[in-house]
Amino acid sequence: MNTPTVWLQISAGRGPAECEWVVGQLSLRLSQALSECGLTVEEIARTSGERGGDARSILLRVSGSEASAALRCWLGTVQWIGPSPYRPHHPRKNWFVSVAAFEEPETDLWDATAVRVETLRASGPGGQHVNRTESAVRVTHLPTGLTAIAQEERSQHLNRRLALARLANLFAARTDTQMREDMTTRWQQHTRLIRGNPVRVYRGKDWEPTVIQENG
């Protein structure tokens, strides 16, 4: 039986360089925590940030029988509270990144002729172009018409992998209504960094965990 495998993406969204620093730091700590749970963690892709060691996005491959259960408490928005490591006098003290999970697509899920891959320009808020190159990718499963798009990354190669991962999950979920709803929520979470209701909060250069107060 194949070992359950999940792709985990840590993203700074459209945040500043400080958020890229948080992504790099969180990846190290999250990888260590998952390894201590007996899981195998491998970095398979990285979109580098403005400074060495930082990253706009990191994609991890997590394998192990308890992978999904171990990741559940990490998924969502993670907040780090502390002064900017790059702008000492900057007033902002709260920095947010997102953590999202994807089921790893099977390499032989479809015949290559059954999937159409298209490139297009990535768009930002209000239709603004993020860049001048066609880094966004749209994939379509021709027999069913299912379509998935990825445009978050600067790399066309990584966007293609993410789009195929999304399409694989849509394909697997199309006969299960509840699974389809779960996947839709997951994709929305991946493309939107929500700054409220973080699932984890850390404080200071030592990354001390902060207890999240429950409302009500």
C-alpha positions as CSV (number, residue, x, y, z in Angstrom):
1,M,0.0,0.0,0.0
2,N,1.3,3.5,-0.9
3,T,2.3,5.8,1.9
4,P,-0.1,8.7,2.2
5,T,1.5,11.9,0.9
6,V,0.5,15.5,1.1
7,W,1.9,18.6,-0.5
8,L,2.1,21.5,2.0
9,Q,2.6,25.1,0.8
10,I,3.7,28.0,3.0
11,S,3.1,31.3,1.3
12,A,3.7,35.0,2.0
13,G,0.9,35.9,-0.4
14,R,1.5,39.5,-1.5
15,G,3.1,40.4,1.8
16,P,6.4,42.4,2.2
17,A,9.9,41.1,2.7
18,E,9.2,40.5,6.4
19,C,6.5,37.9,5.4
20,E,9.1,36.2,3.2
21,W,11.4,36.0,6.3
22,V,8.5,34.4,8.3
23,V,7.9,31.8,5.5
24,G,11.6,30.7,5.7
25,Q,11.6,30.5,9.5
26,L,8.2,28.8,9.7
27,S,9.3,26.2,7.1
28,L,12.3,25.2,9.3
29,R,10.2,24.9,12.5
30,L,7.2,23.2,10.8
31,S,9.5,20.6,9.1
32,Q,11.2,19.8,12.4
33,A,7.9,19.4,14.2
34,L,6.5,17.1,11.5
35,S,9.8,15.0,11.5
36,E,9.5,14.6,15.3
37,C,6.0,13.2,14.6
38,G,7.6,10.5,12.5
39,L,6.8,12.0,9.2
40,T,9.1,12.4,6.2
41,V,9.4,16.0,5.0
42,E,11.0,17.0,1.7
43,E,11.2,20.5,0.1
44,I,10.3,20.1,-3.5
45,A,10.0,23.7,-4.6
46,R,10.9,27.2,-3.5
47,T,10.2,30.7,-4.8
48,S,13.0,32.7,-3.3
49,G,12.4,36.0,-1.5
50,E,14.3,39.2,-1.7
51,R,17.0,38.0,0.7
52,G,18.9,34.8,1.1
53,G,17.1,32.2,3.1
54,D,13.8,33.9,2.7
55,A,11.0,32.7,0.5
56,R,7.8,34.0,-1.1
57,S,6.6,30.4,-1.2
58,I,7.8,26.9,-0.1
59,L,6.3,23.6,-1.2
60,L,6.9,20.6,1.1
61,R,6.2,17.0,0.4
62,V,5.0,15.3,3.6
63,S,4.7,11.5,3.8
64,G,3.5,9.2,6.5
65,S,0.5,7.3,7.7
66,E,-0.5,10.2,10.0
67,A,0.3,13.0,7.6
68,S,-3.2,14.4,7.3
69,A,-3.9,14.3,11.0
70,A,-0.6,15.9,11.9
71,L,-1.1,18.8,9.4
72,R,-4.6,19.6,10.4
73,C,-3.6,22.0,13.2
74,W,-1.2,23.9,10.9
75,L,-3.6,24.8,8.1
76,G,-4.7,28.4,7.8
77,T,-3.1,31.7,8.7
78,V,0.0,31.8,10.9
79,Q,0.9,35.0,12.7
80,W,4.3,36.1,13.9
81,I,4.5,39.1,16.2
82,G,7.7,41.0,16.4
83,P,9.7,44.0,15.0
84,S,10.7,43.9,11.4
85,P,14.1,42.0,11.0
86,Y,14.9,44.4,8.1
87,R,13.3,47.8,9.1
88,P,14.0,48.4,12.8
89,H,11.9,51.5,13.0
90,H,8.9,50.2,11.1
91,P,5.8,50.5,13.2
92,R,4.2,47.3,12.1
93,K,4.6,44.3,14.4
94,N,2.2,41.7,13.0
95,W,3.2,39.6,10.0
96,F,1.0,36.9,8.4
97,V,1.6,33.9,6.2
98,S,-0.6,31.0,5.0
99,V,-0.3,27.3,5.2
100,A,-2.4,25.1,2.8
101,A,-2.4,21.4,1.9
102,F,-2.9,19.6,-1.4
103,E,-3.3,15.9,-2.1
104,E,-0.3,14.8,-4.2
105,P,-1.5,14.1,-7.8
106,E,-0.8,10.7,-9.3
107,T,1.6,10.9,-12.2
108,D,-0.4,8.4,-14.2
109,L,-3.8,9.8,-13.3
110,W,-4.6,10.8,-16.9
111,D,-3.3,10.1,-20.4
112,A,-1.3,13.2,-21.5
113,T,-3.6,13.7,-24.4
114,A,-6.6,14.1,-22.0
115,V,-5.2,17.2,-20.4
116,R,-4.9,20.6,-22.1
117,V,-2.3,22.9,-20.5
118,E,-2.5,26.7,-21.3
119,T,-0.3,29.6,-20.1
120,L,-1.6,33.1,-19.4
121,R,-0.6,36.2,-17.6
122,A,-1.1,36.2,-13.8
123,S,-3.6,38.9,-12.7
124,G,-3.6,40.8,-9.4
125,P,-6.4,42.7,-7.7
126,G,-8.5,44.8,-10.1
127,G,-7.1,42.9,-13.1
128,Q,-3.6,44.3,-12.7
129,H,-0.9,42.1,-14.2
130,V,1.5,40.7,-11.6
131,N,4.2,40.3,-14.3
132,R,4.7,40.6,-18.0
133,T,5.4,36.9,-18.6
134,E,2.8,34.2,-18.9
135,S,3.5,32.5,-15.6
136,A,-0.1,31.5,-14.8
137,V,-1.2,28.0,-15.9
138,R,-4.7,26.7,-16.6
139,V,-5.2,22.9,-17.0
140,T,-8.4,21.3,-18.4
141,H,-9.4,17.7,-18.3
142,L,-10.9,17.3,-21.7
143,P,-13.2,14.3,-21.1
144,T,-15.0,16.0,-18.1
145,G,-14.4,19.7,-18.7
146,L,-12.9,20.1,-15.2
147,T,-10.5,23.1,-15.0
148,A,-8.0,24.4,-12.5
149,I,-5.8,27.5,-12.5
150,A,-2.7,28.4,-10.5
151,Q,-1.2,31.9,-10.7
152,E,0.3,32.5,-7.3
153,E,3.9,31.6,-8.1
154,R,6.4,33.4,-10.2
155,S,7.5,30.1,-11.7
156,Q,5.4,28.7,-14.5
157,H,6.7,25.2,-13.7
158,L,5.5,25.4,-10.1
159,N,2.2,26.9,-11.2
160,R,1.8,24.0,-13.5
161,R,2.4,21.5,-10.7
162,L,-0.1,23.3,-8.4
163,A,-2.7,23.4,-11.2
164,L,-2.4,19.7,-11.8
165,A,-2.6,19.0,-8.1
166,R,-5.9,21.0,-7.9
167,L,-7.3,19.3,-11.0
168,A,-6.4,15.9,-9.5
169,N,-8.4,16.7,-6.4
170,L,-11.3,18.0,-8.3
171,F,-11.3,14.9,-10.4
172,A,-11.3,12.6,-7.4
173,A,-13.9,14.6,-5.6
174,R,-16.5,14.9,-8.4
175,T,-18.4,11.9,-7.1
176,D,-18.4,12.9,-3.5
177,T,-20.3,16.1,-2.6
178,Q,-18.7,16.6,0.8
179,M,-15.2,16.2,-0.5
180,R,-15.9,18.6,-3.3
181,E,-17.0,21.2,-0.8
182,D,-13.8,20.6,1.3
183,M,-11.6,21.0,-1.7
184,T,-13.3,24.2,-2.8
185,T,-12.7,25.7,0.6
186,R,-9.1,24.6,0.5
187,W,-8.4,26.2,-2.8
188,Q,-10.0,29.4,-1.7
189,Q,-7.8,29.4,1.4
190,H,-4.7,28.9,-0.7
191,T,-5.3,31.9,-3.0
192,R,-6.4,34.3,-0.2
193,L,-4.3,35.1,2.9
194,I,-6.7,35.9,5.7
195,R,-5.2,38.0,8.5
196,G,-7.9,37.3,11.0
197,N,-8.4,34.2,13.2
198,P,-4.8,32.7,12.9
199,V,-4.5,29.0,13.7
200,R,-1.1,29.6,15.3
201,V,0.6,32.7,16.8
202,Y,4.3,33.1,17.6
203,R,6.1,36.0,19.3
204,G,9.6,37.4,19.2
205,K,12.9,36.1,17.7
206,D,12.6,32.9,19.8
207,W,9.2,32.1,18.2
208,E,7.5,31.7,21.5
209,P,4.0,30.2,20.9
210,T,1.1,32.3,22.1
211,V,-2.2,30.9,23.4
212,I,-5.1,31.9,21.1
213,Q,-8.0,33.2,23.0
214,E,-11.3,31.7,22.0
215,N,-14.2,34.2,21.6
216,G,-17.3,33.5,23.7
